[in-house]
Amino acid sequence: MSGILEGFLVIGVVVGVGYLIGRAGVLGPSATQVLSRTAFFVASPALLFVTLQAADVRAVFSEALIVTAGSSSLACLLYVPIGRWWRKRPAGETAIGAMASGYVNAGNLGIPIATYALGSAAEVAPVLLFQLAVLTPLFSTVLDVVSSSGEHSSRMRTISAPLRNPLAVASGIGIVASLVDFHPPEPVMAPIQLIADLAVPGMLLAFGISLRGAARPGSGESRPLLLSIVLIKTVLHPLIAYLIGGPILGLEGHALLAAVVLAALPTAQNVFGYAVRFGQGVVLGRDAALTTTIVSVPVLIAVVAILA
């Protein structure tokens, strides 16, 4: 249990610092946008490259990756008819809602929780790999296409979107570097690592600043959408992971526990960062990250108590 609480404490402190910065106004009225764009265009690509090139991509292709890919994809898809067809929301906002439903906080919370509650930070590797290599490039490309020309885009722009996306490019280079076992020399990696270290705190600080003066989560017409995301992320996502890992793949014991715990992690603050960057579903992304983080505490404790 200590690992779960420690992970939430770390993220809460940094978000709290961001909130105080927002109240003080020391970074000016554009702080959220500047920090979010810096994290998106500069720090996050560096983090993706550093993480993926150092990972043994072949080693994480296991049952855990199948559970992660299946449960995350289904959780994201479950939101689409709710946002797009039931509530008639724009495609960009629907993409943010779908991402919030299946994209977990594997870095800030996943690593400490895996370390202390599951015994090894390596447990989070399949989740990180799938999100960094698949979900991040996919959603950021969709958001780029939608935000650049509304609901429609030229065929050439759609095809070339991944090549103009710094996250997709960095992910591709990192995966190739890992597959060919290429490790850049230390003088090259040191500044990239330094910039990469800015990604997570930058997003968390931007998130905290955005809470200054924000309306109560779920107020107005966004309430049904937020409740849907919370239900999918904190209940259905871990339940799907359990069904795929247990009855379908035959996982049990520690392996099944790890799969369900990681699926029960809350929405990552990255989702809010991408929402700000593309100007799509900003309020929904912020409220989803905040609300699922709060709700996931008892859910994670219950999962560990039941399956451990």
TIVEXGU-326816 format. One line per 8 residues: number of its first residue (from 0); their letters; for each residue x, y, z of N, C-alpha, C, O. Coordinates in steps of 0.001 Angstrom, whole numbers. Layout:
NUM = A = X/Y/Z/X/Y/Z/X/Y/Z/X/Y/Z  ...
***
This chain:
0 = MSGILEGF = 820/-1211/0/0/0/0/858/1266/0/450/2287/-553  2042/1208/615/2893/2394/724/3304/2910/-643/3414/4119/-844  3536/1991/-1595/3916/2416/-2936/2823/3208/-3610/3102/4189/-4299  1579/2798/-3425/455/3513/-4010/361/4926/-3438/229/5899/-4180  431/5025/-2123/313/6328/-1476/1497/7221/-1809/1333/8426/-2001  2692/6637/-1878/3876/7432/-2198/3788/8007/-3603/4135/9167/-3825  3326/7204/-4547/3192/7689/-5913/2227/8859/-5999/2509/9847/-6677  1089/8755/-5318/114/9845/-5337/638/11074/-4610/324/12201/-4992
8 = LVIGVVVG = 1440/10865/-3556/1999/11996/-2821/2950/12801/-3698/2911/14032/-3699  3807/12100/-4447/4773/12782/-5313/4062/13648/-6353/4383/14824/-6521  3108/13060/-7038/2404/13799/-8080/1586/14945/-7490/1478/16014/-8090  1010/14713/-6304/203/15751/-5663/1022/16958/-5267/562/18092/-5396  2235/16728/-4784/3095/17840/-4373/3454/18715/-5568/3381/19941/-5480  3839/18099/-6684/4242/18878/-7861/3048/19644/-8440/3185/20807/-8819  1891/19006/-8511/690/19696/-8983/350/20850/-8040/-49/21926/-8484  513/20615/-6724/252/21670/-5752/1176/22863/-5935/748/24010/-5807
16 = VGYLIGRA = 2441/22594/-6234/3384/23682/-6512/2922/24469/-7738/2982/25698/-7752  2461/23751/-8768/1952/24428/-9952/761/25311/-9627/646/26421/-10147  -123/24823/-8771/-1289/25609/-8367/-871/26898/-7664/-1423/27965/-7932  111/26792/-6761/602/27975/-6052/1257/28968/-7015/1112/30181/-6866  1978/28436/-8001/2570/29308/-9022/1473/30045/-9782/1598/31233/-10081  391/29321/-10093/-723/29944/-10784/-1372/31038/-9958/-1720/32096/-10484  -1537/30789/-8672/-2135/31800/-7785/-1241/33026/-7676/-1729/34156/-7650  73/32802/-7611/1006/33921/-7486/1156/34687/-8790/1498/35869/-8783
24 = GVLGPSAT = 901/34014/-9914/1007/34672/-11208/2417/35001/-11633/2622/35883/-12467  3409/34298/-11068/4805/34650/-11343/5232/34303/-12768/6199/34873/-13273  4528/33378/-13426/4891/33007/-14791/4007/33670/-15843/4169/33428/-17039  3085/34497/-15400/2263/35217/-16353/1037/34449/-16798/875/33283/-16437  165/35082/-17579/-1105/34459/-17976/-964/33324/-18982/-1893/32535/-19155  168/33231/-19638/343/32191/-20656/1172/31009/-20149/1671/30214/-20945  1315/30895/-18845/2192/29862/-18284/1768/28453/-18682/2609/27630/-19044  467/28172/-18617/-11/26828/-18953/329/26465/-20390/812/25366/-20662
32 = QVLSRTAF = 75/27395/-21313/349/27122/-22718/1844/26978/-22983/2261/26090/-23726  2643/27842/-22382/4087/27794/-22621/4691/26500/-22080/5466/25837/-22769  4337/26143/-20848/4867/24912/-20265/4387/23686/-21036/5165/22767/-21292  3116/23672/-21403/2571/22517/-22122/3228/22363/-23491/3566/21249/-23892  3412/23464/-24206/4018/23399/-25526/5502/23031/-25430/6024/22311/-26281  6173/23527/-24393/7576/23143/-24189/7682/21649/-23938/8551/20975/-24491  6785/21136/-23095/6793/19703/-22809/6488/18897/-24059/7096/17852/-24291  5543/19380/-24869/5124/18623/-26055/6195/18636/-27138/6564/17581/-27653
40 = FVASPALL = 6694/19807/-27487/7586/19939/-28635/9051/19647/-28319/9806/19259/-29211  9462/19826/-27072/10880/19707/-26734/11159/18531/-25797/11917/17620/-26131  10533/18569/-24618/10889/17599/-23590/10324/16203/-23842/11035/15212/-23672  9056/16111/-24244/8447/14793/-24447/9106/13991/-25566/9342/12797/-25385  9415/14600/-26721/10151/13827/-27729/11480/13299/-27203/11863/12169/-27505  12187/14113/-26414/13451/13656/-25832/13208/12489/-24877/13971/11524/-24862  12139/12582/-24076/11816/11509/-23131/11451/10226/-23860/11872/9141/-23459  10674/10341/-24925/10300/9160/-25701/11531/8473/-26276/11665/7252/-26197
48 = FVTLQAAD = 12421/9259/-26852/13627/8681/-27436/14492/8020/-26376/14938/6888/-26559  14735/8708/-25273/15580/8171/-24207/15000/6871/-23661/15726/5899/-23451  13686/6859/-23432/13039/5677/-22844/13044/4493/-23800/13390/3379/-23407  12665/4724/-25048/12520/3613/-25988/13865/3072/-26465/14004/1862/-26647  14854/3933/-26672/16140/3421/-27152/16852/2604/-26090/17662/1733/-26407  16547/2888/-24808/17182/2141/-23721/16423/870/-23372/16955/-4/-22688  15179/762/-23841/14354/-407/-23505/14689/-1581/-24411/15070/-1406/-25569  14538/-2780/-23861/14658/-3992/-24671/13275/-4267/-25249/12474/-4992/-24659
56 = VRAVFSEA = 13009/-3682/-26401/11680/-3759/-26988/11235/-5203/-27174/10069/-5529/-26951  12159/-6069/-27583/11795/-7471/-27824/11429/-8200/-26533/10609/-9119/-26551  12034/-7796/-25409/11830/-8519/-24153/10447/-8308/-23557/9963/-9158/-22809  9794/-7176/-23878/8502/-6890/-23266/7326/-7423/-24078/6172/-7228/-23698  7607/-8089/-25183/6533/-8713/-25954/6127/-10003/-25249/6699/-11066/-25492  5139/-9893/-24378/4716/-11015/-23546/3214/-10908/-23315/2539/-10070/-23914  2702/-11763/-22442/1278/-11702/-22116/895/-10354/-21530/-207/-9858/-21766  1811/-9756/-20762/1522/-8459/-20152/1270/-7393/-21223/407/-6532/-21051
64 = LIVTAGSS = 2009/-7451/-22308/1805/-6491/-23390/468/-6725/-24078/-197/-5773/-24488  72/-7990/-24206/-1230/-8303/-24812/-2359/-7755/-23948/-3327/-7199/-24467  -2237/-7910/-22627/-3251/-7383/-21717/-3319/-5866/-21823/-4403/-5289/-21901  -2166/-5230/-21826/-2112/-3773/-21911/-2723/-3277/-23220/-3568/-2382/-23219  -2290/-3864/-24332/-2786/-3432/-25638/-4291/-3647/-25755/-5015/-2767/-26221  -4760/-4820/-25331/-6181/-5122/-25450/-7046/-4268/-24552/-8043/-3707/-25006  -6682/-4158/-23278/-7509/-3409/-22323/-7478/-1914/-22609/-8517/-1257/-22542  -6309/-1362/-22928/-6209/70/-23210/-6980/435/-24478/-7693/1438/-24510
72 = SLACLLYV = -6833/-380/-25515/-7522/-104/-26774/-9032/-164/-26597/-9753/698/-27100  -9514/-1176/-25885/-10957/-1297/-25671/-11492/-158/-24816/-12583/353/-25067  -10719/241/-23802/-11147/1354/-22948/-11268/2638/-23761/-12229/3390/-23595  -10313/2891/-24626/-10375/4080/-25487/-11575/4013/-26422/-12290/5001/-26592  -11795/2854/-27027/-12896/2702/-27989/-14260/2808/-27320/-15221/3254/-27948  -14360/2403/-26050/-15645/2471/-25355/-16164/3893/-25251/-17374/4118/-25219  -15251/4854/-25198/-15689/6245/-25032/-16196/6853/-26336/-17039/7749/-26304  -15710/6393/-27463/-16003/7033/-28747/-17500/7173/-29011/-17939/8281/-29320
80 = PIGRWWRK = -18317/6111/-28907/-19759/6305/-29167/-20421/7226/-28155/-21421/7871/-28469  -19872/7296/-26936/-20451/8183/-25921/-20227/9642/-26296/-21162/10443/-26301  -18978/9980/-26609/-18677/11362/-26921/-19148/11796/-28298/-19658/12904/-28468  -18974/10917/-29284/-19218/11319/-30673/-20681/11203/-31071/-21215/12091/-31736  -21334/10121/-30672/-22696/9860/-31147/-23759/10210/-30115/-24795/10776/-30464  -23516/9880/-28845/-24515/10173/-27819/-24527/11665/-27478/-25584/12296/-27498  -23344/12239/-27163/-23274/13644/-26766/-22976/14597/-27916/-22972/15813/-27725  -22724/14052/-29128/-22513/14872/-30331/-21360/15866/-30167/-21471/17015/-30592
88 = RPAGETAI = -20260/15434/-29557/-19123/16313/-29334/-18186/16313/-30541/-18185/15356/-31316  -17389/17372/-30714/-16449/17438/-31840/-15435/16299/-31803/-15189/15708/-30752  -14855/15999/-32951/-13920/14876/-33056/-12700/15068/-32158/-12226/14110/-31546  -12187/16301/-32073/-11005/16540/-31249/-11264/16291/-29779/-10459/15652/-29101  -12383/16792/-29282/-12732/16566/-27878/-12994/15088/-27621/-12637/14567/-26564  -13614/14412/-28581/-13854/12975/-28441/-12541/12211/-28362/-12423/11251/-27601  -11553/12633/-29145/-10238/11985/-29096/-9600/12160/-27729/-9000/11222/-27205  -9719/13351/-27139/-9176/13587/-25802/-9902/12718/-24783/-9266/12139/-23901
96 = GAMASGYV = -11218/12619/-24891/-11973/11771/-23968/-11606/10309/-24093/-11501/9601/-23091  -11408/9848/-25337/-11008/8459/-25548/-9624/8201/-24972/-9383/7171/-24343  -8721/9144/-25191/-7367/9000/-24649/-7397/8974/-23119/-6689/8188/-22490  -8224/9842/-22527/-8339/9889/-21067/-8910/8594/-20495/-8671/8267/-19332  -9665/7857/-21311/-10299/6625/-20838/-9352/5433/-20810/-9603/4464/-20094  -8259/5492/-21587/-7390/4323/-21655/-5908/4583/-21509/-5115/3641/-21510  -5513/5848/-21383/-4091/6206/-21292/-3742/6422/-19826/-4166/7413/-19231  -2978/5513/-19238/-2747/5540/-17789/-1496/6330/-17433/-621/6555/-18270
104 = NAGNLGIP = -1434/6741/-16182/-284/7486/-15663/821/6500/-15309/1086/6240/-14136  1456/5960/-16332/2452/4905/-16132/3784/5437/-15635/4546/4697/-15012  4083/6715/-15898/5368/7265/-15496/5364/7755/-14057/6042/7193/-13197  4589/8813/-13801/4569/9428/-12473/4091/8476/-11385/4672/8423/-10301  3031/7724/-11673/2451/6817/-10682/2839/5366/-10930/3075/4615/-9983  2907/4966/-12193/3159/3559/-12504/4491/3057/-11989/4565/1960/-11437  5551/3844/-12161/6878/3390/-11738/6981/3231/-10225/7406/2172/-9763  6605/4254/-9420/6682/4041/-7963/5745/2961/-7447/6095/2220/-6529
112 = IATYALGS = 4546/2868/-8037/3619/1832/-7584/4125/453/-7963/4024/-486/-7173  4673/321/-9178/5241/-965/-9576/6422/-1340/-8684/6606/-2509/-8347  7210/-354/-8309/8387/-619/-7478/8007/-1096/-6090/8545/-2087/-5596  7080/-391/-5463/6767/-676/-4064/5616/-1657/-3875/5626/-2444/-2929  4626/-1619/-4763/3472/-2508/-4598/3635/-3820/-5345/3084/-4841/-4934  4405/-3802/-6463/4567/-5008/-7270/5964/-5598/-7190/6192/-6714/-7655  6905/-4861/-6604/8237/-5406/-6374/9283/-5046/-7395/10469/-5268/-7149  8891/-4489/-8555/9868/-4155/-9586/9299/-3119/-10547/8157/-3229/-10993
120 = AAEVAPVL = 10108/-2115/-10860/9682/-1092/-11815/9557/-1670/-13221/8897/-1081/-14077  10190/-2828/-13468/10136/-3445/-14796/8713/-3869/-15171/8415/-4055/-16350  7834/-4023/-14177/6459/-4435/-14454/5732/-3433/-15342/4809/-3796/-16070  6153/-2170/-15278/5455/-1133/-16021/5960/-1014/-17460/5391/-256/-18245  7011/-1741/-17817/7622/-1618/-19143/6647/-1875/-20293/6634/-1088/-21240  5822/-2942/-20263/4878/-3156/-21376/3885/-2010/-21541/3525/-1653/-22663  3443/-1436/-20425/2501/-323/-20494/3164/895/-21124/2607/1528/-22021  4357/1210/-20644/5091/2341/-21193/5346/2164/-22692/5175/3094/-23479
128 = LFQLAVLT = 5758/955/-23066/6068/699/-24467/4843/896/-25347/4922/1568/-26375  3718/320/-24959/2514/429/-25778/2031/1871/-25863/1631/2334/-26931  2066/2572/-24755/1588/3950/-24774/2515/4864/-25564/2057/5706/-26336  3826/4694/-25367/4769/5569/-26041/4875/5262/-27529/4998/6165/-28357  4826/3969/-27856/5044/3571/-29253/3764/3549/-30080/3826/3672/-31303  2600/3395/-29438/1351/3250/-30190/349/4361/-29874/-35/5118/-30765  -75/4464/-28614/-1137/5406/-28282/-726/6864/-28467/-1490/7659/-29014  483/7219/-28013/909/8613/-28122/1004/9075/-29571/412/10100/-29909
136 = PLFSTVLD = 1722/8365/-30445/1746/8804/-31853/374/8783/-32509/59/9659/-33314  -447/7788/-32171/-1764/7666/-32792/-2655/8848/-32433/-3202/9509/-33315  -2802/9114/-31130/-3700/10179/-30706/-3172/11560/-31093/-3944/12426/-31504  -1874/11767/-30964/-1336/13079/-31321/-1467/13330/-32816/-1653/14474/-33233  -1376/12295/-33621/-1581/12445/-35063/-3035/12773/-35374/-3314/13656/-36185  -3962/12068/-34733/-5391/12350/-34926/-5705/13784/-34522/-6405/14494/-35243  -5192/14209/-33379/-5442/15569/-32902/-4824/16611/-33831/-5398/17679/-34042  -3666/16299/-34377/-3015/17215/-35307/-3860/17396/-36557/-4044/18518/-37030
144 = VVSSSGEH = -4369/16304/-37088/-5189/16362/-38303/-6479/17136/-38042/-6877/17980/-38844  -7132/16843/-36910/-8404/17482/-36598/-8223/18969/-36313/-8978/19797/-36823  -7228/19307/-35503/-7051/20704/-35098/-6558/21581/-36233/-6777/22792/-36214  -5893/20994/-37225/-5335/21796/-38309/-6383/22256/-39304/-6228/23292/-39950  -7462/21472/-39424/-8487/21858/-40404/-9868/21380/-39991/-10620/20863/-40816  -10206/21549/-38725/-11536/21186/-38254/-11766/19696/-38342/-10914/18906/-37936  -12907/19310/-38866/-13274/17911/-38941/-12707/17242/-40187/-12756/16019/-40311  -12174/18030/-41101/-11728/17462/-42371/-10277/17857/-42638/-9793/18863/-42121
152 = SSRMRTIS = -9615/17080/-43423/-8229/17365/-43762/-7918/16739/-45100/-8519/15738/-45488  -6959/17346/-45814/-6569/16785/-47094/-5910/15436/-46888/-5352/15156/-45827  -5980/14600/-47921/-5391/13262/-47820/-3890/13344/-47582/-3348/12582/-46782  -3208/14267/-48273/-1770/14377/-48119/-1395/14806/-46715/-423/14303/-46152  -2157/15736/-46138/-1852/16180/-44777/-2082/15049/-43780/-1329/14898/-42818  -3120/14260/-44013/-3391/13141/-43117/-2273/12111/-43178/-1829/11603/-42148  -1818/11804/-44398/-761/10813/-44556/552/11287/-43954/1295/10504/-43361  830/12574/-44111/2113/13107/-43639/2096/13516/-42174/3129/13913/-41636
160 = APLRNPLA = 928/13425/-41512/815/13877/-40120/1835/13226/-39186/2442/13935/-38383  2053/11906/-39253/3049/11309/-38353/4454/11872/-38551/5227/11954/-37596  4791/12258/-39774/6121/12790/-40045/6287/14203/-39510/7410/14674/-39329  5168/14883/-39255/5228/16229/-38696/5009/16226/-37194/5021/17278/-36556  4809/15051/-36635/4522/14926/-35209/5810/14592/-34464/6364/13515/-34680  6309/15469/-33596/7579/15196/-32904/7527/13953/-32023/8544/13282/-31846  6357/13637/-31468/6242/12455/-30617/6324/11182/-31453/6983/10219/-31061  5658/11178/-32597/5706/10005/-33463/7117/9793/-34013/7609/8666/-34069
168 = VASGIGIV = 7754/10881/-34412/9116/10776/-34955/10079/10271/-33892/10886/9380/-34158  10001/10837/-32680/10893/10426/-31599/10660/8966/-31218/11609/8234/-30937  9382/8542/-31208/9070/7146/-30889/9673/6212/-31922/10273/5196/-31572  9514/6555/-33202/10055/5710/-34264/11563/5591/-34190/12107/4495/-34324  12243/6705/-33979/13706/6681/-33882/14147/5862/-32672/15108/5097/-32752  13442/6025/-31552/13796/5282/-30347/13629/3784/-30503/14472/3010/-30049  12535/3367/-31148/12295/1938/-31362/13350/1352/-32293/13872/267/-32033  13667/2059/-33373/14690/1578/-34298/16038/1463/-33590/16757/481/-33772
176 = ASLVDFHP = 16378/2465/-32785/17645/2431/-32046/17704/1226/-31115/18751/595/-30968  16564/910/-30483/16520/-245/-29587/16668/-1552/-30361/17394/-2450/-29934  15987/-1659/-31486/16024/-2897/-32262/17411/-3189/-32827/17821/-4347/-32912  18134/-2129/-33215/19475/-2333/-33781/20559/-2226/-32718/21753/-2281/-33013  20105/-2070/-31450/21034/-1995/-30313/22027/-837/-30472/23227/-989/-30244  21497/311/-30866/22328/1499/-31010/22187/2381/-29776/21076/2773/-29419  23286/2693/-29132/23294/3537/-27951/24205/4730/-28204/25422/4560/-28270  23655/5931/-28347/24480/7112/-28604/25503/7321/-27490/25252/6951/-26343
184 = PEPVMAPI = 26635/7901/-27810/27663/8153/-26786/27159/9124/-25722/26229/9894/-25958  27782/9076/-24556/27353/9886/-23411/27300/11380/-23710/26338/12029/-23298  28281/11964/-24404/28184/13405/-24695/26936/13773/-25502/26458/14904/-25421  26407/12821/-26283/25198/13067/-27054/23961/12864/-26181/23020/13656/-26240  23961/11798/-25367/22796/11456/-24561/22590/12394/-23379/21452/12626/-22970  23675/12939/-22822/23560/13762/-21613/22626/14955/-21800/21728/15135/-20978  22788/15776/-22834/21842/16896/-22987/20428/16448/-23334/19457/17094/-22940  20305/15329/-24081/18969/14824/-24399/18263/14372/-23122/17078/14646/-22930
192 = QLIADLAV = 18994/13680/-22251/18430/13233/-20977/18039/14421/-20108/17002/14392/-19446  18855/15455/-20107/18567/16648/-19313/17263/17301/-19767/16446/17723/-18949  17085/17376/-21084/15845/17939/-21615/14671/17009/-21329/13575/17471/-21013  14897/15700/-21437/13831/14724/-21171/13309/14827/-19747/12121/14621/-19496  14201/15148/-18818/13805/15251/-17413/12816/16391/-17168/12191/16455/-16110  12678/17279/-18134/11744/18392/-17996/10307/17993/-18310/9377/18684/-17895  10107/16896/-19032/8783/16548/-19554/7743/16353/-18456/6703/17012/-18465  8010/15467/-17524/7018/15139/-16502/6742/16318/-15576/5580/16693/-15425
200 = PGMLLAFG = 7759/16927/-14946/7451/18078/-14087/6827/19232/-14849/5994/19953/-14300  7219/19422/-16119/6621/20495/-16908/5129/20309/-17085/4359/21256/-16930  4712/19080/-17414/3291/18795/-17582/2536/18913/-16267/1419/19430/-16232  3144/18436/-15185/2477/18497/-13886/2323/19932/-13406/1281/20298/-12863  3353/20747/-13603/3260/22151/-13212/2201/22874/-14046/1424/23666/-13512  2168/22606/-15351/1155/23217/-16210/-242/22808/-15765/-1168/23619/-15757  -380/21537/-15394/-1666/21036/-14916/-2074/21758/-13636/-3224/22175/-13497  -1136/21908/-12701/-1430/22599/-11447/-1803/24051/-11668/-2734/24554/-11040
208 = ISLRGAAR = -1084/24734/-12560/-1395/26129/-12860/-2797/26261/-13432/-3504/27224/-13135  -3202/25297/-14252/-4520/25364/-14894/-5661/25239/-13891/-6787/25634/-14192  -5389/24697/-12702/-6436/24534/-11692/-6807/25852/-11031/-7865/25963/-10411  -5942/26851/-11162/-6217/28165/-10573/-7445/28786/-11239/-7439/29081/-12434  -8497/28979/-10439/-9712/29586/-10952/-10576/28670/-11792/-11565/29117/-12373  -10221/27393/-11868/-11001/26459/-12689/-12329/26121/-12018/-12429/26102/-10791  -13334/25859/-12825/-14636/25456/-12300/-14551/24058/-11702/-13626/23302/-12001  -15499/23725/-10873/-15541/22401/-10270/-15636/21343/-11360/-16428/21491/-12291
216 = PGSGESRP = -14831/20261/-11261/-14863/19218/-12298/-16269/18678/-12516/-16994/18391/-11563  -16645/18545/-13790/-17943/17977/-14126/-19091/18963/-14097/-20252/18565/-14193  -18785/20248/-13964/-19867/21225/-13956/-20348/21459/-15387/-19567/21368/-16334  -21623/21757/-15534/-22175/22043/-16851/-22397/20795/-17683/-22623/19706/-17155  -22328/20977/-19003/-22662/19898/-19929/-21599/18809/-19995/-21832/17755/-20587  -20430/19051/-19394/-19369/18041/-19456/-19539/16930/-18428/-18795/15949/-18452  -20502/17068/-17534/-20650/16081/-16458/-20868/14659/-16976/-20167/13754/-16523  -21805/14410/-17902/-21979/13033/-18392/-20711/12470/-19035/-20417/11282/-18901
224 = LLLSIVLI = -19966/13323/-19732/-18732/12876/-20373/-17687/12522/-19331/-17016/11496/-19443  -17545/13374/-18310/-16562/13110/-17267/-16918/11852/-16487/-16041/11041/-16190  -18185/11680/-16153/-18601/10485/-15428/-18344/9226/-16258/-17970/8185/-15716  -18544/9326/-17565/-18281/8186/-18446/-16800/7826/-18427/-16444/6651/-18351  -15937/8840/-18497/-14493/8598/-18472/-14075/7972/-17149/-13298/7018/-17128  -14587/8506/-16049/-14230/7975/-14732/-14660/6513/-14612/-13908/5683/-14102  -15864/6201/-15081/-16354/4821/-15022/-15483/3897/-15873/-15101/2817/-15423  -15169/4315/-17093/-14359/3473/-17984/-12959/3298/-17420/-12439/2184/-17359
232 = KTVLHPLI = -12339/4430/-17000/-10933/4386/-16592/-10728/3628/-15289/-9814/2808/-15191  -11556/3887/-14291/-11301/3330/-12963/-11989/1998/-12695/-11602/1277/-11775  -13012/1659/-13492/-13749/404/-13258/-13624/-552/-14443/-13173/-1686/-14284  -14022/-97/-15622/-14065/-1000/-16768/-12668/-1360/-17281/-12432/-2506/-17664  -11748/-406/-17294/-10404/-689/-17787/-9722/-1799/-16973/-9243/-2768/-17561  -9663/-1684/-15632/-9074/-2799/-14871/-9876/-4090/-14968/-9298/-5176/-14916  -11202/-3992/-15110/-12023/-5195/-15255/-11706/-5904/-16567/-11604/-7130/-16606  -11551/-5131/-17643/-11188/-5716/-18938/-9820/-6371/-18853/-9615/-7459/-19390
240 = AYLIGGPI = -8878/-5709/-18175/-7534/-6280/-18008/-7603/-7598/-17254/-6889/-8546/-17581  -8462/-7656/-16248/-8620/-8902/-15485/-9178/-10015/-16371/-8702/-11149/-16317  -10181/-9695/-17181/-10798/-10709/-18033/-9838/-11198/-19110/-9792/-12392/-19404  -9069/-10282/-19701/-8101/-10693/-20718/-6967/-11494/-20091/-6555/-12529/-20616  -6465/-10994/-18953/-5340/-11672/-18313/-5707/-12978/-17651/-4937/-13936/-17715  -6878/-13042/-17009/-7272/-14243/-16286/-7926/-15300/-17148/-7252/-16239/-17573  -9226/-15181/-17425/-9935/-16206/-18194/-9379/-16457/-19595/-9376/-17599/-20057  -8908/-15414/-20279/-8475/-15584/-21666/-7036/-16080/-21775/-6768/-17064/-22465
248 = LGLEGHAL = -6102/-15399/-21090/-4682/-15770/-21200/-4219/-16723/-20108/-3137/-17301/-20210  -5020/-16891/-19074/-4665/-17828/-18018/-3643/-17316/-17024/-3005/-18110/-16333  -3475/-15993/-16938/-2549/-15446/-15946/-3147/-15612/-14549/-4366/-15619/-14377  -2288/-15741/-13581/-2743/-15835/-12199/-1657/-15321/-11278/-528/-15072/-11701  -2015/-15166/-10005/-1036/-14725/-9019/-494/-13330/-9304/-1243/-12410/-9633  824/-13192/-9171/1467/-11892/-9302/1297/-11306/-10706/1107/-10097/-10840  1360/-12116/-11734/1240/-11621/-13107/-126/-10982/-13346/-221/-9931/-13979  -1171/-11614/-12843/-2518/-11068/-13001/-2678/-9803/-12166/-3279/-8828/-12618
256 = LAAVVLAA = -2138/-9817/-10945/-2197/-8638/-10083/-1545/-7436/-10765/-2107/-6341/-10771  -365/-7642/-11337/353/-6551/-11987/-449/-5979/-13154/-519/-4762/-13322  -1047/-6845/-13949/-1810/-6389/-15111/-3002/-5532/-14696/-3284/-4509/-15319  -3698/-5951/-13646/-4895/-5223/-13214/-4516/-3918/-12507/-5160/-2890/-12720  -3480/-3952/-11672/-3040/-2740/-10982/-2645/-1658/-11970/-3028/-499/-11808  -1885/-2024/-12990/-1439/-1039/-13968/-2604/-499/-14795/-2603/671/-15179  -3594/-1343/-15070/-4771/-877/-15807/-5622/56/-14952/-6343/898/-15488  -5548/-84/-13624/-6348/739/-12717/-5715/2094/-12428/-6308/2907/-11718
264 = LPTAQNVF = -4526/2356/-12963/-3907/3664/-12780/-4779/4747/-13405/-5481/4481/-14381  -4746/5961/-12863/-5605/7030/-13396/-5116/7581/-14721/-4051/7205/-15210  -5896/8464/-15289/-5533/9142/-16537/-4239/9926/-16359/-4054/10607/-15350  -3351/9829/-17335/-2082/10547/-17263/-2281/12038/-17530/-3147/12432/-18311  -1458/12860/-16864/-1514/14301/-17107/-1083/14652/-18535/-1355/15752/-19015  -412/13717/-19209/-44/13940/-20616/-1267/14288/-21453/-1182/15083/-22389  -2403/13690/-21111/-3624/13925/-21879/-3994/15407/-21842/-4379/15990/-22856  -3870/16001/-20665/-4138/17434/-20545/-3141/18241/-21373/-3511/19219/-22022
272 = GYAVRFGQ = -1877/17826/-21345/-861/18522/-22134/-1181/18506/-23614/-1034/19527/-24285  -1616/17365/-24138/-1968/17270/-25546/-3230/18081/-25854/-3352/18664/-26931  -4167/18113/-24899/-5383/18898/-25085/-5045/20383/-25230/-5599/21074/-26085  -4127/20867/-24382/-3716/22269/-24461/-2984/22537/-25768/-3227/23540/-26440  -2081/21621/-26116/-1283/21820/-27334/-2168/21958/-28571/-1917/22819/-29414  -3201/21119/-28690/-4029/21123/-29888/-5327/21916/-29728/-6107/22035/-30673  -5555/22459/-28523/-6757/23244/-28308/-8030/22446/-28427/-9036/22943/-28934  -7996/21202/-27960/-9149/20302/-28084/-9467/19696/-26709/-8606/19058/-26103
280 = GVVLGRDA = -10687/19891/-26218/-11121/19250/-24979/-10259/19551/-23779/-9993/18655/-22978  -9808/20796/-23626/-8890/21149/-22539/-9531/20914/-21166/-8926/20294/-20291  -10746/21407/-20989/-11429/21251/-19696/-11677/19780/-19399/-11471/19334/-18270  -12115/19028/-20392/-12388/17607/-20189/-11106/16860/-19835/-11118/16006/-18948  -9999/17169/-20514/-8734/16515/-20219/-8245/16819/-18822/-7760/15932/-18120  -8372/18083/-18414/-7948/18461/-17064/-8811/17795/-16002/-8287/17235/-15038  -10130/17851/-16170/-11039/17276/-15172/-10886/15760/-15086/-10991/15187/-14002  -10637/15104/-16228/-10469/13651/-16229/-9215/13248/-15458/-9247/12306/-14666
288 = ALTTTIVS = -8117/13956/-15687/-6878/13625/-14977/-7036/13827/-13481/-6584/12999/-12691  -7669/14912/-13089/-7836/15206/-11660/-8791/14220/-10995/-8475/13664/-9943  -9950/14001/-11598/-10980/13163/-10971/-10567/11694/-10909/-10744/11046/-9878  -10022/11169/-11997/-9620/9760/-11977/-8466/9520/-11003/-8356/8439/-10425  -7611/10519/-10820/-6519/10375/-9848/-7072/10208/-8442/-6587/9384/-7667  -8090/10995/-8118/-8702/10902/-6786/-9437/9573/-6614/-9276/8892/-5601  -10244/9210/-7615/-11061/7995/-7518/-10209/6733/-7538/-10582/5730/-6930  -9076/6764/-8225/-8268/5550/-8376/-7570/5115/-7092/-7126/3971/-6994
296 = VPVLIAVV = -7464/6005/-6105/-6789/5620/-4851/-7497/4448/-4180/-6859/3421/-3948  -8800/4556/-3855/-9466/3399/-3246/-9561/2199/-4186/-9560/1056/-3731  -9644/2450/-5493/-9728/1353/-6448/-8436/530/-6425/-8487/-699/-6374  -7288/1196/-6462/-6009/498/-6436/-5816/-263/-5131/-5348/-1402/-5137  -6170/349/-4036/-6058/-328/-2741/-6936/-1582/-2704/-6527/-2622/-2187  -8154/-1469/-3263/-9066/-2611/-3295/-8519/-3724/-4191/-8618/-4899/-3839  -7945/-3371/-5340/-7375/-4375/-6256/-6270/-5143/-5584/-6217/-6371/-5659  -5361/-4402/-4907/-4244/-5064/-4220/-4762/-5962/-3105/-4262/-7071/-2915
304 = AILA = -5755/-5492/-2371/-6307/-6277/-1261/-6977/-7562/-1747/-6900/-8595/-1082  -7635/-7497/-2909/-8375/-8656/-3413/-7470/-9664/-4104/-7617/-10871/-3913  -6527/-9166/-4913/-5741/-10066/-5763/-4376/-10439/-5171/-3776/-11426/-5596  -3892/-9688/-4225/-2562/-9969/-3682/-2562/-11253/-2873/-1525/-11647/-2339
***
